[in-house]
Amino acid sequence: MKLDVLLGLQWGDEGKGKIVDVLTPHYDMIARFQGGPNAGHSLEFNHIKHILHTIPSGIFHEEKINLIGNGVVIDPVVFKNETDALANLKVEAEKNLYVSKKAHLILPSHRILDAASEAAKGSTKIGSTLKGIGPTYMDKTGRNGLRIGDITLPDFNEKYRFLTNKHRTILNQYNYDYSLEQYEEEWFEGIERLKKFRLIDSEHLINNFTDRGKRVLAEGAQGTLLDIDFGSYPYVTSSNTICAGACTGLGVAPSKIGEVIGIVKAYCTRVGSGPFPTELKDKTGDKMRQQGMEFGSTTGRPRRCGWLDLPALKYSIMLNGVTQLIITKADVLSGFEEIKVCTEYKQNGKVIDYLPYDIGQDVEPVYTRLKGWEEDIREIKSYREMPDNFKKYIDFIENQTGVKVNIISTGPGREQAVFPFPL
């Protein structure tokens, strides 16, 4: 059995958490393959909003296995807080959550390094979530990091102190006040919590699952346009958010990848700094933000909003080999008299239909205008009942990308999903 991959095709915040939760009944395992607590996957059911940062979005289905893969970086404090919140909801994560021994640990000093580095950049800061993600991945690639498996070793405390002292030396170059000790007590409590979970060589588990015909869904975090290699560098995250990242972040061969499910909002958003060709800095953008409740689930920061960008979307589809699309937040566009879609760019007087090396340099979007719809679609359950102009919008996206839309999300709830072409 091949492994399916679900990932975001924009700058993150596409609604992956809700979709994973909707799809989980069709799978035996949900596996996170990259990122860390900079992710915020929101799910809403029973009139309660749940936000997960590290734990896979299938955790509310107790009969399903959830796996935090080796490509994820874990902050024990965030992990403990998440499991405490789940326990309050009568979800016993210890029963069905596995953690890779090869996943790396975010230390308190990683978070301080992140904050000090960002503060030193001043006006050139990249908009980091300040969760310590970048410094942790730097230690990973520099072969200095601590991994989950290390917490079971007798010399773990010595390893921790050695790396922390190295970080103190680096921090000496910054004019930044900090107190490491105030974080450490809670951090070590988080370590003890991690020890209660099944810490495993996850690459064996996941390959055994697929070899036995079990269905696995790999869950990505952030979005394709934040990929460390192919995103809008340097305003990117520190991991590979594309489909290839599922192979390295879980330990599966490329030949084992099956369906690649791409999540895209009906419009575009971005949090933090970085180029955003279709950004709307007017009342239309404000309307999108308010109707879509576009505020970061991890940081609370207002998201920048703009029209759908097809050159960027087609770029993401190409990189990931997307086989099916899921459109989220379609309901947010209700009430717009006109919908614009960027189909090309103008750069240096030339019209191009692809994502250039630098999308922040003299890039002007070229728009196609479509008629909007007034109808509220949040309670519609059948695609045939959708407004005609909405269907034309979906047809336009499919024709431009060459990929079918299989699910349309019309609100935050589990039940608010329409299946034009069911999986």
N, C-alpha and C positions, 0 to 999 in steps of 0.2 A: 504494500500500500504506500502510495506517495504522500508526502507531507504538504499540506496547503499553507500558504503564507498570506497573512493579512497585514497591510501596511498603509500608511498615509502617503498621498501623492502631492501634498502641498507643503506648507511650512508648519505642519503639526496642527493639533486641535481640530482634526477632521471628524471626531466623534467615534474613534476606534473602539473605545471601551464599551459603549452601548451596543455596537454591532457585534463585537466578540460575545457579549452576553446573549444576544439574540441567536447567534450561530452555535453557541456551546452545546445545545442539545444534540447537534449533528456530529459531535466529535467525542473522542475518548480522553484526549489530553489537550490542554491549552498551555503553550510554552512561550514565555517572554524571551527574546533573544538579544536585546541590546538596551542601552540607556540605563537610567536609574531614577532616583526620586525627582529629577527634573521633568519627568513625565507626569501627567495628571489625567487619568482615564476616568471619565465620569459615567456613572450608570444611575438610572432612576427607575425605581419600581416601588410599589406600595406607598406612593407619595413621599418617598424619602430619596434624597440624592446621596449617592455614595461616590467617593473619590479614591481611586487606588493609584499609588505612585510606583510601587515596586512589584506588588503581587499581581499575577495575571487576572484578567477580567472574567475568568470562568470560575472564580473562587466561590461564588454564591450557588453553584450547582454541586452539592456535596458528593454526588456520585461520580464526578469527573476528576481526573488527575490534573493538577496545576503544577507547572515547573518554572522555576527561575533559572534560566540557562547561564552558561559560563560567560556569555558576552555582556551580562548585566553587571552593573556596579551597585553595591548594596550599602546603605547607611543603616547600621543597626538601630539607631534611634528612630528613624522613620519606620523601619520594619517593625519595631516593637509597638509604636503608636498605631500602625495599621492593624496589627494582629489584635491589639487591645480593642480597637474600634469594631473589628469583626466579632470578637468575643461578646461585646455588648449587644450585638445583633444575633447572638446565639449561633454564630458561624465558628466552628472549631477548625481553624486552619491547619492544625497539626495533623488532622486526619487525611487530608488530600493535597497538601502542599509539599513539594520536594524542592530542595535547593542544591544547585551544583556546587561541588567543592572547589571548582575552578573559577567561580565568580569572585571578583575582587571587592575588597572592603574599602568604603569611604571612611577615612579617619577624621577626627575633629580637626586636625591640622590641615587636612585637604580643604575643608570648608573655609578655614581662615586664609589659606593661600589663595583660594578663589576670590575671596572678598578683597584681599590686599592687592592682588594683581588687577582686578577690575577697577578699583579705586585709583590706582596709579595711572590708568589709561586716560582718565579724564574724559574729554569730549570724544575720544576715539574708542570708548568702551563698546563691547560687542553685544551687551544686553544679557549677560550671563544670569542664570537663575540663582547663582551663588550657593549651589548645593554641593560643590566640591567635585563635580563630575569631571571637568577638564584635568585638574591636578591628579585625580585618581587614574584616569586613562594614561596620563603622562608617566606615572610611576609604573603602570602595567607595561607599556611599551619600553620603558627604560629598565625593565626587569628588577624593579625595586619594590613592587607592590606586595601587599598582604592579601591572601585569598581566604575564602571561607574555610577551606580544609586546614588552614594554619591554626584556627582557633582550637582545634582538638590536640595540637602538639604541645609537649611539655615546655618548649622554649618560646611559646607565643608572646608572653609579656616582654621578653628580651627583644624579639623581633619588632614588637610594637614600639618600644622605647628607642630602638635604633633608628627606625624610620621617622619617628616624631622628632628626634634630635636633628636629623638631617633637614627636616622641614623648618625647624627653629633657625638653623643656619641660613636657609634661604630667606626667611622672613626678616632677617637682620638688614637686608638691603632695602626693605620698604619702611617708610615712615608711617607705621600702622600699629595702633594700640590693640592688643588682644590679650585674652586670658584663656589659655588652653584648658586649665583645670576645671573651669565652670562647665565644660562640655563632657569631660571624661567620665564622671560618675554615671550619667545617663547612658553614655556610649557603652560602657562595660556591662550595664544592665541589659542593653540590647544584645550584646554578645551572648550573655547567658540565655536570653530568649532564643536566639538562633540555635543554640545547642540542643534545644528541645525538638527541633525539626529533623526530618530525615535529610542528612547531608550526603549526597551521593555523587558518583561518577555519572553525570547525567547523560553523557553521550551514549553510554551503553543502554540506559533505560529507553531513550527515545528511539534508538535504532531497533531495539528489541520490539518496541511497540509497533513500529511500521512493518517490521519483518513478519509479525504475527497478524497483520491485516487490520490493526487498530488505526483509527483516524486521528491525526494530530493536526492542530491548527497553531502555527507559529504567529505570535502577536508582536508586531513592531511598535516602537514608541517614536515620538516626534514625527517627522515627515521626510519624504525624499529630498526636498529642496533644502533640508538641513543636514544632509549627509556630509561627512567630513571630507570626502573626495569630490563629490559631484554637486554639492549644494552651493549656495551663494557665499562662498568663502571670502573673508574669514568669519562671516556672521552665520556660523553653523554650530552644530553640536559636535561632540568629540568621538562619535562612533559611526559605524556604517549603518544607516537607516534603511538601505535598499535591500532588495530580495537576497542579494549575495551575502548580506550580513546574517541572514538566518542560517546559512551553512556554517560560517565561522562561529556564530554565537550559540549554536546548539550542537555542533559536531555531526552534521549530516552532509552527505555528498550532494553535489548539484543535480545528479541524476535522480535524486529522491524528491525533488520539488515537483508538485503537481499543479493545482490551481494557484494563481497569484491574484489575490483579491485586492483591488485598489480602492481606497476610500477617498472621496473628494467632496468638499462642500459645494453647494450650488453657487457659491461665490468664493472669495478668497479672504483669508485673514493672516495676520502675522503679529507675533509678540516680540518686542524688543527692537533692536537696531537692524539695519540691513536693507538692501534694495527691495522695492515692491512696486513694479511698474504700473499696476492698475489701482494703486491706493487712492481712496477718495477722502480728501480732507475737507469735505463740505457737509451739508445737511443730509445728503444721500448716504454718505458714510456713517454719519451719526445715527441715521434711521436704522441702518443695518446693524450697527453695534447694539442699539437698544432693543430692537426686535429679536436679535439673536442672542441677547445676554452675553455679549462677547467680552468676557473678562476671564483672565487666565485661571484655570482650576488649581494650578500650583502656586502662582505668584499673586493672583488677584489683579494683575495689571490689565488695563484696557487694551483690547486687541485692535490693531489697525485693520481696517476693512476696505475691500475693493471688489471690482467685478471679476468674474471668472477669467482666468488667463489660460487660453488654450495652447500657445506655444510651450509654456511651462508644463502644462498637464501632459501634452504629447511627449515631452522630454522624459517625464517621470514614467510614463507608460513604456517607453522604449527601454529605459534603464532596467526596469523591473520585469519586463516581459508580462505585463498585466493581461490576464485572460478574462476578467470580468470587473465591472465597475459597480460601486455602491455610492449613491448620491445622498448626502446628509444635509440636514437643515434646509430642505427644500421649502418648508413652510415659511421661512424667514423672508422669502422674496414675494410673498403674497402682499398685494397692495401697492406694488411698484408699477406705474403706468407703462414704463419702458424698461426693458432689461438689456444691458449691454454685455457683449462678450468680446474679449480681446482675441483676435484671430491672427494678428501679425504685429510686428514692431517696426517702427522707423528708427534707424540708427545711422547717424552720419549721412543723412539724406537718402539712405537706401532702405527699401522695404524688405524685411526678412521674416520667415515663418518658423524660425527655430530659436532656441535659447542660446544667446551668444556667451562668450567667455565672461564678459563683465556686463551684467544686466543693470548695473547702477550707473553706467556711463552713457549719457545721451540716448537713453532708450525711451521712445514714446509709443504707447499702445495704439494700435489701429483697431477700431471697434466695429463689430456688426451689431445692428440694433434689432431687437425682437420685441414684440408686444408682450406686455406683462399680463397678470391676471389679478382680479380683485378677490376671488373666492378664498376663504379660509380652508386649507386642505388638511388641517391637523387631525380631523376625525374621519377622513376618507380611508376606506379599507381596500377598495378595489381600484386598479389602475384605470379601468374604463370609465370610472366616475370622475377622474381628474379633469380639470378645465382644459379645453382644447389648446390654449396658448401654453399651458404647462407642458402638455404632451409634445408640442412643437419644440419647446426648449430642450426636452430630453432627446427628441429625435435629432436636433441640431448637434448636441454633444456626441451622440453615438455616430453620426455621419462624419463628424470632424475627426474623431479619435479612432474609429473603426472597432470600438469595443462596446459590447452590449452592457446596458445597465440592468443589473439583476435585483437590486433592492433600492428602494427609495425611503429614506427616513423622514418622517413628517412631524417629529417632535422628540422630546427626550425620553419618553416612556418606552418600555419594552414592546408594548402593543402598537406603538406608532411606527409601523413599518409596512410598506406596500411592496408586493413582489410581482413586477410586470412579467419577469421570466424566472420563475423559481429555480433555486439551486437543484 
